[in-house]
């Protein structure tokens, strides 16, 4: 069953947690992120405030470390 990933600006840690849950579910199911999910999450990272961006990256590191490469810039990251 196809899932719709919405592009949004995270306004709370709960929205970030929902995004992390979506990433984890897709990684568990497919072993990778679809291009649509990758683009949506990267857009949300770009428009989010620094606290929520750091929260997202920290939770991805903790819960879905295999997905971290989708969100870190080459040569570093947070």
C-alpha positions in Angstrom: 0.0 0.0 0.0 1.4 3.4 -1.0 1.8 6.0 1.7 1.6 9.7 1.2 4.4 11.7 2.8 3.5 15.3 3.3 6.0 18.1 3.0 5.7 20.4 6.0 7.5 22.7 8.2 7.9 21.1 11.6 6.4 23.3 14.4 6.9 20.9 17.3 9.0 18.0 18.6 5.9 15.8 18.1 5.9 16.6 14.4 9.6 15.7 14.3 8.9 12.4 16.1 6.2 11.6 13.5 8.7 12.2 10.7 11.2 10.0 12.4 8.5 7.3 12.8 7.8 7.6 9.0 11.5 7.2 8.1 11.8 4.2 10.4 8.7 2.5 9.0 9.9 3.0 5.4 13.4 1.8 6.2 12.0 -1.2 8.0 9.7 -2.0 5.1 11.9 -1.2 2.1 15.4 -1.0 3.4 15.7 2.4 1.9 13.8 5.7 1.5 11.9 6.5 -1.6 13.0 9.6 -3.5 9.7 11.2 -2.5 10.3 10.6 1.2 13.9 11.7 0.9 13.0 15.0 -0.8 10.1 15.7 1.6 12.3 15.1 4.7 15.2 17.1 3.3 12.8 20.0 2.5 11.5 19.9 6.1 15.0 19.9 7.4 15.8 23.0 5.3 12.9 25.0 6.5 12.9 23.9 10.2 14.4 25.8 13.0 17.8 24.7 14.3 16.4 23.1 17.5 14.0 20.9 15.5 16.6 20.1 12.9 19.0 19.0 15.6 16.2 17.0 17.3 15.4 15.2 14.0 19.1 14.3 13.3 19.6 13.1 16.9 16.5 10.9 16.8 17.5 9.5 13.4 21.0 8.7 14.8 19.3 6.9 17.7 16.5 5.1 16.0 17.4 4.7 12.3 21.2 5.1 11.9 21.1 3.5 8.5 19.0 6.4 7.2 21.4 9.1 8.5 23.3 9.3 5.2 20.1 10.7 3.5 20.2 13.8 5.7 23.9 14.6 6.4 25.8 16.9 4.1 29.0 15.6 2.5 31.9 16.2 4.7 30.0 16.5 7.9 26.7 17.0 9.4 25.6 18.1 12.8 
